[in-house]
C-alpha cells in the first residue's frame, strides 16, 4: 500500500472510532487530529472541507465495513451509504 493511502486509512480509522462514539454528524477535524496525533491542518490539507472528509469517511466505512457509520449514513440518506452492497446495508441496519 502506498504511504499516502496508508496515512489516509490511519486517519479514517481514527475518525471511524470517534464517529462510532459521538456520531458521524458530530465528528470534528480537531478531534480526529488529536486522536491521530497531528494538527488539524494536516486533515485540512488532505481534505479541504468537512464535507469531503465525511464523504471519504463514509466510503471508508462502506469499504471496511464500519456498520454503525454505514447505519448512520443510511438514516440520513448519504449517497455513498445508499450505494453500499445490500448485504452491508442489511448488516448495518441490524447493528443499530
ABEGO torsion letter per residue (X at the ends): XBAAAAAAAAAAAAAAAAAAAAEAAABBAAAAAAAAGBBAAAAAAABABAAAAAAAAAAAAAAOBBAAAAAAAAAAGBAAAAABBAAAAAAAAAAX
